[in-house]
C-alpha cells in the first residue's frame, strides 16, 4: 500500500472544515486517555496532512507505532508504509517521541 492510499484505507470521508479542525484536538485528548483508535486517527491525519495539520511522517509513525503497540492491526500496516518514506534517523526520532509520550503518560498517572 502506498502512503497516498492510507487516507483511502482509513476510509476518511469529507467533512466540513470546522469539524475537521477539531479532530486533532479531540484525538489528542482521547490519546492522553490511552484511546488506541485516537492514536491511529492521529497517525492518519499526520500521514496525509489532513484535519488542519501538515504532513509529518515522524509524527505519523509515532502515532501509528503507539496504536500498533496496543493491538491496532491497520496501524501496523500504515506504520510500515510511512517507514518506507523515512530515513533511519527519522524512524529513530519517531520511536523516541513515542517513548516520550508513554513516559509522560506514566508521570501524569503518578
C-alpha positions as a Markdown table, in Angstrom:
| # | Residue | x | y | z |
|---|---|---|---|---|
| 1 | Unk | 0.0 | 0.0 | 0.0 |
| 2 | Unk | 1.4 | 3.4 | -0.9 |
| 3 | Unk | 1.4 | 6.3 | 1.5 |
| 4 | Unk | -1.1 | 8.2 | -0.7 |
| 5 | Unk | -3.6 | 5.3 | -0.2 |
| 6 | Unk | -3.6 | 5.5 | 3.6 |
| 7 | Unk | -6.4 | 8.0 | 3.5 |
| 8 | Unk | -8.5 | 5.7 | 1.4 |
| 9 | Unk | -7.6 | 2.7 | 3.6 |
| 10 | Unk | -8.7 | 4.6 | 6.6 |
| 11 | Unk | -12.0 | 5.5 | 4.9 |
| 12 | Unk | -11.8 | 9.2 | 5.7 |
| 13 | Unk | -14.9 | 11.0 | 4.5 |
| 14 | Unk | -15.1 | 14.6 | 3.5 |
| 15 | Unk | -16.2 | 16.8 | 6.4 |
| 16 | Unk | -16.8 | 20.4 | 6.9 |
| 17 | Unk | -13.7 | 22.5 | 7.8 |
| 18 | Unk | -14.8 | 23.3 | 11.4 |
| 19 | Unk | -15.3 | 19.6 | 12.2 |
| 20 | Unk | -12.0 | 18.7 | 10.6 |
| 21 | Unk | -10.2 | 21.3 | 12.6 |
| 22 | Unk | -11.5 | 19.7 | 15.8 |
| 23 | Unk | -10.4 | 16.2 | 15.0 |
| 24 | Unk | -6.8 | 16.5 | 16.1 |
| 25 | Unk | -7.6 | 18.2 | 19.5 |
| 26 | Unk | -10.2 | 15.6 | 20.2 |
| 27 | Unk | -7.9 | 12.8 | 19.3 |
| 28 | Unk | -5.1 | 14.2 | 21.4 |
| 29 | Unk | -7.4 | 14.4 | 24.4 |
| 30 | Unk | -8.5 | 10.8 | 23.8 |
| 31 | Unk | -4.9 | 9.7 | 23.2 |
| 32 | Unk | -4.0 | 11.1 | 26.6 |
| 33 | Unk | -6.5 | 8.6 | 28.0 |
| 34 | Unk | -5.0 | 5.7 | 26.0 |
| 35 | Unk | -7.5 | 5.5 | 23.2 |
| 36 | Unk | -6.0 | 3.3 | 20.6 |
| 37 | Unk | -8.3 | 4.5 | 17.8 |
| 38 | Unk | -7.2 | 8.1 | 18.6 |
| 39 | Unk | -3.6 | 7.1 | 18.2 |
| 40 | Unk | -4.5 | 5.6 | 14.8 |
| 41 | Unk | -6.6 | 8.7 | 13.7 |
| 42 | Unk | -3.7 | 11.0 | 14.6 |
| 43 | Unk | -1.4 | 8.8 | 12.5 |
| 44 | Unk | -3.7 | 9.1 | 9.6 |
| 45 | Unk | -4.0 | 12.9 | 10.0 |
| 46 | Unk | -0.3 | 13.4 | 10.1 |
| 47 | Unk | 0.5 | 11.0 | 7.3 |
| 48 | Unk | -2.0 | 12.6 | 4.9 |
| 49 | Unk | -1.6 | 16.2 | 6.1 |
| 50 | Unk | -5.3 | 16.5 | 6.8 |
| 51 | Unk | -7.6 | 17.9 | 9.5 |
| 52 | Unk | -5.6 | 21.1 | 9.9 |
| 53 | Unk | -2.1 | 19.5 | 10.4 |
| 54 | Unk | 0.8 | 19.4 | 7.9 |
| 55 | Unk | 2.1 | 16.1 | 6.6 |
| 56 | Unk | 4.7 | 15.0 | 9.2 |
| 57 | Unk | 5.9 | 11.4 | 8.8 |
| 58 | Unk | 7.7 | 11.4 | 12.0 |
| 59 | Unk | 4.6 | 12.3 | 14.0 |
| 60 | Unk | 2.6 | 9.8 | 11.8 |
| 61 | Unk | 5.0 | 7.0 | 12.6 |
| 62 | Unk | 4.9 | 7.9 | 16.3 |
| 63 | Unk | 1.1 | 7.6 | 16.4 |
| 64 | Unk | 0.9 | 4.5 | 14.2 |
| 65 | Unk | 3.5 | 2.9 | 16.4 |
| 66 | Unk | 1.6 | 3.6 | 19.6 |
| 67 | Unk | -1.6 | 2.3 | 18.0 |
| 68 | Unk | 0.1 | -0.8 | 16.7 |
| 69 | Unk | 1.7 | -1.5 | 20.1 |
| 70 | Unk | -1.8 | -1.5 | 21.5 |
| 71 | Unk | -3.0 | -4.1 | 19.0 |
| 72 | Unk | -4.4 | -1.9 | 16.2 |
| 73 | Unk | -3.7 | -4.1 | 13.1 |
| 74 | Unk | -4.3 | -1.4 | 10.5 |
| 75 | Unk | -1.8 | 0.8 | 12.3 |
| 76 | Unk | 1.0 | -1.7 | 11.9 |
| 77 | Unk | 0.4 | -1.7 | 8.1 |
| 78 | Unk | 0.3 | 2.1 | 8.0 |
| 79 | Unk | 3.5 | 2.4 | 10.1 |
| 80 | Unk | 5.2 | 0.1 | 7.6 |
| 81 | Unk | 4.1 | 2.3 | 4.7 |
| 82 | Unk | 5.3 | 5.6 | 6.2 |
| 83 | Unk | 8.6 | 3.9 | 7.2 |
| 84 | Unk | 9.2 | 3.3 | 3.5 |
| 85 | Unk | 9.3 | 7.1 | 3.0 |
| 86 | Unk | 11.5 | 7.8 | 6.0 |
| 87 | Unk | 15.2 | 7.7 | 6.8 |
| 88 | Unk | 16.6 | 5.6 | 9.7 |
| 89 | Unk | 17.2 | 8.8 | 11.6 |
| 90 | Unk | 13.5 | 9.8 | 11.1 |
| 91 | Unk | 12.3 | 6.5 | 12.4 |
| 92 | Unk | 14.6 | 6.7 | 15.4 |
| 93 | Unk | 13.2 | 10.1 | 16.2 |
| 94 | Unk | 9.6 | 8.8 | 15.8 |
| 95 | Unk | 10.4 | 6.0 | 18.2 |
| 96 | Unk | 12.0 | 8.4 | 20.7 |
| 97 | Unk | 8.8 | 10.6 | 20.5 |
| 98 | Unk | 6.6 | 7.5 | 21.1 |
| 99 | Unk | 8.7 | 6.5 | 24.2 |
| 100 | Unk | 8.5 | 10.1 | 25.5 |
| 101 | Unk | 4.7 | 10.1 | 25.0 |
| 102 | Unk | 4.4 | 6.9 | 27.0 |
| 103 | Unk | 6.8 | 8.3 | 29.8 |
| 104 | Unk | 4.7 | 11.4 | 30.1 |
| 105 | Unk | 1.5 | 9.3 | 30.5 |
| 106 | Unk | 3.2 | 7.4 | 33.3 |
| 107 | Unk | 4.1 | 10.7 | 35.0 |
| 108 | Unk | 0.6 | 12.0 | 34.7 |
| 109 | Unk | -0.8 | 8.8 | 36.3 |
| 110 | Unk | 1.5 | 9.0 | 39.2 |
